[in-house]
């Protein structure tokens, strides 16, 4: 049977953590999230995120790992040497 809830937490959930750990976690969560009144109407970000996003998009390069090329080569060879596999593979897609 389920134990009654206190402080919004089930007793089973509290067994693994001490009161200090809960207090620390509560403080970290409060520091990470802005107060709810700041999230209301007309709230602004602390900084503009778009320049960081543009830098990240410009910096990123598409890199294909070697095992993807090996898998492509093996599947191409299988299609050449065993053409009857093509309809079976298409059926399973």
Secondary structure, DSSP 8 states (H G I E B T S, - for coil): -----BTTB-HHHHTTS-HHHHHHHHHHHHHHS--GGGGSTT---SS--HHHHHHHHHH------HHHHHHHHHHHHHHHH-THHHHHHHHH-
